[in-house]
Structures are given as structure tokens and as C-alpha cells.
């Protein structure tokens, strides 16, 4: 029996539906946690992606978002000016996209950051919730 939770339906990672869910979650989180005088932006590009996903070309899925104060813009495709630029193979990142970050996983990521050259303190802490909420709906 369904609980009536629209987030319980799985959507394909990098699909238009996935992007719509990411936008909705980000808007909620930024409205609640965004702070005046702050900004942060991300662009994620997934190479060797299945066709039909968001992005600039058939085998590349890409999306970006930009948080300024307590508002956010989310878009399909690449953004060259993002604070955090991620480019990774779609099939390599898919298992991580589905992984819920537990306190233990976050602790390990602190000890061994996936991108050691980036100052992770710049990332708003509530983006962990974005990741976790997307992880449970990502097919």
C-alpha cells in the first residue's frame, strides 16, 4: 500500500523528472536555510550517460544550481562559472547518487575528501539533505 508520498516514486538519475524534484527540494531547503550575504553554485556533468537525459548532448547529462541569499536557480545543462564543478562518468557516479549519506559516511568523507582540492567548508550543510532526499528517489 502506498503512503501517498510523491517522493517514494523512483525517477531516472539525470532525467527531466529528477531535475524537477531537485529543483523542488532545493527551493524548500534554500527558503528554510538560506542566509543573506551567502552564495554557492554547483555544476554537475555526467559523461557517457544514457540518451534522453538532461543536458547539452545525447551522451552527456548536466545540471547546475546557484544559491544567492535565500533563493535558488536551477537549470539544465552546464554552467562554467560554478563554485564547484563536477565532471564524472554517469555509471561511476550512479551508485553514489543512490547512496544515503549516514553520519559515518560523512565522517569518512571528511577524513578522505573525494575532491581534496576544494574547500568543502564553502558547501552549505543543508546540501547533504538535498543529496539524501534525491538518493532515495533515484532509479
C-alpha positions, 0 to 999 in steps of 0.5 A: 500500500502506498503512503501517498508520498510523491517522493517514494516514486523512483525517477531516472538519475539525470532525467527531466523528472529528477531535475524537477524534484531537485529543483523542488527540494532545493527551493524548500531547503534554500527558503528554510536555510538560506542566509543573506550575504551567502552564495554557492553554485554547483555544476554537475556533468555526467559523461557517457550517460544514457540518451534522453537525459538532461543536458547539452548532448545525447551522451552527456547529462548536466545540471547546475544550481546557484544559491544567492541569499535565500533563493535558488536557480536551477537549470539544465545543462552546464554552467562554467562559472560554478563554485564547484564543478563536477565532471564524472562518468554517469555509471561511476557516479550512479551508485553514489547518487543512490547512496544515503549519506549516514553520519559515518559516511560523512565522517569518512568523507571528511577524513578522505575528501573525494575532491581534496582540492576544494574547500568543502567548508564553502558547501552549505550543510543543508546540501547533504539533505538535498543529496539524501532526499534525491538518493532515495528517489533515484532509479 
